[in-house]
Amino acid sequence: MSDGAMGRRGVPVRLDKVSFSYGEVQLAFDVQFAAAEITAIMGPSGSGKSTLLNLVAGFETPGSGHVLIGGADVSAAPPAARPVSMVFQENNLFAHLCVEQNVGLGRSPSLRLTEADRADIAGALARTGLAGKENRLPRELSGGERQRVALARVLVRDRPVLLLDEPFASLGPALRDDMLDLVAAVHDERRMTVLFVTHQPEDARRIGRNVVFLDNGTVAATGTADDFFAGAGPDAFRRYIGAGAGNAVSRDIARKRT
Amino acid sequence: MAPARPTDPRVAAGVIALAAITLLIGGALAGLLVEGAHDFSGAWAAFDAYLLRVVRFTLWQASLSTLLSVVPALFVARALSRHPRFLGRGSILRLFAVPLALPAIVAALGILALYGRAGYFAGLFSTIGGQGWPGIYGLSGILVAHVFFNLPLATRLFLEALQTIPADQWRLASQLGMAAPPAFRLIEWPTLRAALPGVAGLVFMLCITSFTIVLTLGGGPAATTLEVGIYQALRFDFDPARAVALTMLQIAVTFIVVLALTRLGANVVGDTNLPVAPRRYLSVNGTEAVFNAGLIMLALLFVVGPMAATVAAGLGADLGRLAGEATVRQATFTSAVLAFLSALLSVMLSLALTMARRALALSRRAGARTLLEHATDTGAGFVLVVPPIVIGAGWFLLLRHAGDVFAIAPVMVVTVNAVMAMPFALRAVRPAYDAASERHERLCAQLGISGWARLRLVDWPSLRRPLATAFAFAMALSLGDLGVIALFGSDSVQTLPYLLLARMGSYRTADAAGLALLLGLVCLALVLAADWLGREKARNV
């Protein structure tokens, strides 16, 4: 495993004419995510953001079409076999396992760890600012620290694609900025492909290079974050982030209940 | 395209568990059908006046028991809810949970020790009545025992219902100056009325399938229910045709009742939760307080009486000699081993069904549930329609041609009791498993934690306590059960309840009382352990 400063560089993620339905809701995605970049996925509630991530992660299987990661068709692969790590909004940790074990599961799903593994885990914990908290249980950590543990596990898993499903939505503003900076720093080091679902325009502006805007279960627009926030995005996007987009953006628009 | 997912081992486990349950119940039904087909005219002829009388008595005693348990329970529960905090309230509620833990035969002995012909109250009753107290046998004994079990149960269920009334309603009531009668009519009664069909149905169901109470307190052909009739037809008269007829009737009656109950949305498994009192805003005036206190005191005396009598009579027995007796030791050992195996099997079956149900529900997403998922969901419910005696009777009839029926006693006791305890075990295990799965499923899939590693690292730590709760409860149920063993027991295979029944039958009352105390204490300890284990819920993130 080529661990260390370089890591594994990101690979492109492509949803090739993917369709998916649950109940009455029909979703159709045809989109490519650039390798080694952070792409913010935005859109109103129910537009399919989380479903898109679930399709890439393998928690959902497309009704038709293909999910391609680094050119390989992974549509039928189970989640653990895909070159993907995902951080959820909550429940990223096993409550009865300590910080070190929770991170160690990223290296071995049966927790059989070598000395080298342990060294990597210690390194990842130090990198995410958790040194000295190895033996804490999740309930002894703050909300921000729990998400740091999840990021530490992402580091030891070292997969070329990282999916973030509103992982910082329940954190306060300052803490969220810290976490975003940590994600940006980790991304600078590892250059993985990051798909980042968020409701917060300023999150997208802070670390996102590209934006994919979803509406009504399909990709409504794609472009660079700079263009989107300079007003070049589609009308639906401007309506979504509210009047006066770019300046006085409310922090709480359509915030998902947590 | 349909992606190939590896088959979930959890589903396989559920299928095996369902197959085992189906074999147990199906074998019994096969036994009945074979016997019925073999001697059809005999089975048909067995539908006589006697049978009709038995059916009538079964329904009559169950109706009366339900009425006498549920109506007082309404008022006791209300009294308890009107006084959310007074000294000893928690202890009273805990005492009201004890009958649920007590084996029926122990309670029956306690009631006899209190109200029987030679009971503690016999002298008093003789003085009042002016003649010799005949003791309570027959209908009166059955009713007292059923009320002893079901009044506290119904009270707790009603109290739970009353505590779902939002505190705001009480705040409003006290602000409007609502007195007790309108508060009852406008606030409490609507809630109680909603809970009434479910609670009454549960009690009716328990009374209709009650075996031990009727066997020990019924005392004669005049007070015989279907279940006891089956037992007598097989063990005493050896009349297989009559047994078939009785069994078919029992299945029909319970089926109708269960169906009606499900329609009413009743919960057919008793609960062991202890309701906690929320903060209340109400004022109770003096007269009502006295009335409530009197009511609670009466109910308390009624429930505590037989328990105290069990303890007193048990301590009066020559416990030292009993403990030294080889038969007693052998029966204790047999009981412990069989109950342990039964609890283990029960927990394993419940866990398998729970895991399969969850796995199937997860892979289904939207759309209709498959037949298999339905079966894993409600499969354990079938045991409610087919009481232990019926299963026992079916296998008894099936195997009597194949050799020594009594040799399979241990297998029958372990399997039937395991399946009987499943509704309770499932209630401890399923919510915990589903909640843990809710938190862990995606994480496990993502990290590739599956199979043995998942069981060891994820499921076992979060299920340890609920599994222990289910185990302890199942073991208590099995330990105190006198159903299957009454049919299959013999001198070579005796459990404690069976030995107790034998000692009662041979009028060695002191011995029986000593054994009852022992059995009651062990079961109580197990249920307390189950309760304690269940209460300390694992904290989640």
Interface residues (C-beta under 8 A of the other chain):
Chain A: Y22 G23 A57 G58 F59 E60 T61 S64 S75 A76 P78 P79 A80 A81 V84 S85 M86 F88 E90 N91 N92 L93 F94 A95 H96 L97 L105 G106 P109 S110 L111 P138 R139 R146 R157
Chain B: M1 P3 A4 R5 P6 R365 A366 E438 R439 H440 R442 L443 A445 Q446 L447 G448 I449 S450 W452 A453 R456 L457 V458 P461 S462 A538 R539 N540 V541
